[in-house]
């Protein structure tokens, strides 16, 4: 049995699942630890816990975020010459809040696109999503999916918001100029870091970038995000991949001054950096390498059409005009809520620094 001062805060059943796997293998990659901690089908964090208690994403701030996404989808639809059917596949849709807000905004602002839209949602856990969508009156526009189809059947948009930063990632460390992976081992029945020789895949990742993290630096390598981009591109026959996530260009993500990497944990809206605390009861994330996402997209036939911080993108989508128009509303409480939301969504120290990457396939948007 795992002994730890905060053992009562763990999901002990999950801890034993992970510990058993570590005992069997001697050590496991951090990506395997994270996959079990977050995605185990019975005990994983995203299955057994409600992330809304631990952190807030942009769709949870205010429905105006969904309105801005709807406006972006409208612009993409127009660039495709307004097809009679426009597919939206939202990966990592959570409880469906963004889908509801987007569809309601389309129904109000762009009824022709609302009629053309077919919205598919995918996630590991969809808590009462059907009831929520039915209550919003948009159930006939929405469907549920297990995974990206991968068969070039989507004509429209593959959309994700804060998905890739939560995919299982590897951890690495550079010591005396040598790249190591940081595995998870057991010591005195506690989870601990164990440096091991870097795998061929991780070495190839940095070879492709032409750089390494700085001496003495910890860092993260999200190979699954790169693979996800390949699948998204393969699922798209014509249209766009729209990715919103925390991240940096590789030169900044792996800069010599970033000694501790970007891994964070979230529990009850508190940030931490120890993934071995509250196993199964806290989220684990790390910033995404947008250089590798762009390269993966290009290799799979995608062209980068737009990239900016969320704060800049929201202004481009007309957030200021929406707030100004609401200023003529006599409902002061609703106006103040919208103003607070706009400030939070564009805060460059918070949600405003989320990156927005739009990639196009098969000549759209040229």
N, C-alpha and C positions, 0 to 999 in steps of 0.2 A: 504493500500500500504506500502511495506517495505521501511523504511527510513534509509538511510545509506550514509555516506560521499561519498563513491565510488559507489553509486547506479548506475551511468551511465555505470559502468564496468560490471554489472550483465547482464545476460539474464533475463530481467524483467518478461517475460512471464513464464519462468521456476520458477523464484522466487515465483510468485503467486501460481503456482501449488503446490510447496512444502509448502508454508505458509498456504494454504488452508488445506492441509493434517495435518499440525501441529495443526492448530486451531481445527480441527475436533477431533483429538486424545488427545490433551493436550500436548503431546510430542511424538516423534517418535525415534526409534533406529537410531543410526548413519548409520547403513547399509541401512536403508530405505532412509534416506537423500541422501546418496551417490549413491544409485541405481537411484534415480530420477535425481540427479545432473549430473551423467555421462551417464546414459543409457535410459533416457526418450525417447520414440520413435520419438518424434518430436523436442524437445528442448534440449535433453541431450548433454553433451560435445562431446561424441564420434560420435554423429550423426550430430551436427550442426557446429562443429569446426574441424580443421585439426591439429592433435597433432604434426605434423612435425614442426609447428611454435613454439612449446613449449618445446620440449625435443627431444633427439636423442637416438634411440636404436641401438644395434649393427648392424643389417642389413642395417641401413641407413648410417653407417660409410663408408662401402666399400663392394663391392661384394665378397671380400676374406672371409668374415664371412660366407656367403652362401657356399663357397667352403669347409670350415671347417665342416659345418653341413653336407654337401654332403659326405665328407669322413667318418664322424661318421655313417651316414646311411649306407654307403657301408660296414663298419665293422660289423654293426648289421645284414645286409643282408647275409654276409658271415657266421656269427655265426648261422644263420638259414638254412644253406646249400643251399644258393642261390635259393630260390623258384622262380618259373616262374612268380608269381605275388607278388609284395611287395607293400602293402598299406602304404601311409603316410597320416595321418590326422593332419593338422596343425590347432590348436585351437587358436583363436585370431590372425588371419593372416593379419589383417590390410588391407593395399592396395596391398598385394601380393608380396611385394618386395623380401622377403626371399624365397618364393616359386619360383620365377623367377630365382634368383641366384642359388638356389639348383639344379633346373632342368637343367639349362645351364651348371653347373659344372659337373653334372652326365653325360650329353650328351658328354662332352669333355673327362672326366677322367674315367668314368665307363659306357661305352655304353650298356653293358649287363644289368646293373641295371636300366639304363634309360629306356630300353625297358620293363623291368619288373614293373617299378614304376607306380602307380596310386596315384596321389596327390590330396587330398581333402582339401579345405580351408574353414574355418568358421570364421565369425566375424560379429559384429553388423553393420559395415559399410565397404563396399568394393568399394572405389572410383575408377572407371574406371579400375578395376582389369582385366576384360576380355580383354580389349584393350591392356593393358600392356603385358599380357601373350601371346596374339595372336601376338603382335609385336616381342616377343622374340622367336616365332616359337615353343612354347611348349604347345599350347592350347589343343592339343589332349591328353596331359598327365594330365590335371588339371580339377577339378570339384569343384562345390560350394556346401556347406552343411549348413544346419540351425543349427545343434547341433550334439554333439557326439551321435552315434547311440544307444549305450547302449545294443546292442544285440549280443555282442561277434562276430561281423562280420569282425573286422579288423585283418588282419594278416600282421604285419609289425611294424609300429611305430605310436604312438600318440605323437605329438610334440607341445610344446608351448614355446614361448619366451616372457618374460615379460608380461604374461597374469595374473597370479595369484595375483600379487601385486596390480592389479587394480580392483580386484573383491571387491564388497561391504563388508566391515568389521565392526565389533562392536568396540567400544572404551570402555575401562575399566579404573578404578582408584582405588587404595587401600588407604584408610584413616582409621587410628587407627586400622589397621589389618583387616578391613572389605572390601570385594570386592564389588565395585559398577560398574554398567554400566553407561556410559555417553551418555544420550539421547540428542536430539535436541529439544529445546523449543523456544518460542517467548517471548521477553521481550521488551516493548516499540517498538514493530514491528521490532525487530532485532532477528536474529537467535543467540541463546546462548546455552552453555552447561547446562545440568540439570542431576546431578547424581540421579540414581534410583537404587533400589535393583537389584542385579545381577540375571539374568534369570537362570533357571535350566540348560539350554544348556551351558551357559558360565561357570557355576560352575563345571559342568561335564567335560568340556574341561580342566580346570586346575587340577581337581582331577586326570584325566588320566595322566597328566604330572607330578603330584606329586610336584607341586611348585605353587607359586603366584608371581606376580610382587612385587618389593620391596615397603616398606612403602613410601607413598607420590608419587608413580610413576603412570604416565599415560602409557597405553599400548594399543595394538590393538589385536583383536582376529578375525581371518579370517576363520569363519566356512564354508564359501562357497568354499574356496580353498580345504578344507578337503573333502567336498562333491564332488567337481570337480574330485579329485583324485579317489574317489570311482567310479564315472561315467566313467572315463578314463579306469580304470581297467575292468569295466564291458563291455566296448566297444571292448576290446582286446581279441581275441581268443588265439593268440600266438604272441609273440613279445615283444615290449618294450614301456615304457612311458619315454620320454625324456623331462625333465623340466628344463628350464633356467630362473632364476629369482633372484631378490635381496632378501636376507634373511639370517637367522642365525639359529643355533641350539637353542632350546627353552631356555636352561640355559643361553645363551648369550642374546637372544632377550628380556628375562624378568629379566635380571640381576638387582640387586638393584641400581646400579649406572646409569641405563638408565632412568632418571627421566621423560623425555618428550616423551617417546615412539619413534616411527620411522615415524610417519605420515608426509608426505611432499606434497606440492602442486607445480605445475609447470606451469609457464605462461611466454611465450617469453624467454625461457631458463633461467628464474630466479626461484630459489627455495624459497618456503615460508612454513609456517606452520599453516596458518589460513584458514580452509576450508570454512568459511563463507564470504570470499572475492571472488569477481568475480565468483559468482555462475553460473555454466553452461559454463564458459569461461576459466576455469583452470582445470588441471588434479589433481587427488587426489590419492595418493598411500601410501602403508606402507609395510615394509619388511615382508617376509613370514616366518612362523615357519616351518623349514625343519624337525624338529623332528616329528611334527604332520603329515607332508606329508609322511614321511617314515612309520610311524605307520599306517596311513590310507591305504597306499599301501599294507603293510604286511597283514592287516586285509582283504583286497580284493584279496589276492593271488599274490601279487607282491613281488619280491625279489630285494633288493638294490644291483645293480651290480657295480655302480660307483658313486662317488660324489667328486667334487673338485671345486675350484674356476675357473672361466672362463679363467683367465690368465694361469693357469696350464693346463687346458683342451686344449686350443688352441696350446700350445707347444706340447702336446701329439699328436695332429692332424697334426702337421707338419708345423705350421705357420712360424717358423724360416727358414725352408728349402725353403718354397715358396718365402720368402723375399730374401734369398740368391740367389735363381735361378733368380729372377727378377733383381738382381744386375748385371747380364750379359746382361740385356736388354739395348739397346741404347736409349730407350725413357726415358730420365731423369725425365720428369714431371710425368710420370706414376709411376716410381720407387719411387720418393719422396712422392707421394700420398699414395702408398702402405706402405711405412715406417711410415708415420704419422698415418695411419690407424692401423697398427700393434701396435704402441705405445699406441694409444687410447683404443684399444680393450683389451690390457693387463694391463692397468693402474690400480693398485690395490686400488687406491683411487676413481676410477670411474667404468667403465664397467668391468674391470678385476675382480672386487669382486662379480659379478653375480655368483650365485651358479649353478652348472650343476649336476643334479640328473638323473641317468639312472636306471630304475627299469625293471625287466624282468618277463615274465609270461610263465608258462608251460615249464619249463626246458631249455629254450633257454639260451645260453651263459654259461652253466654249464661246 
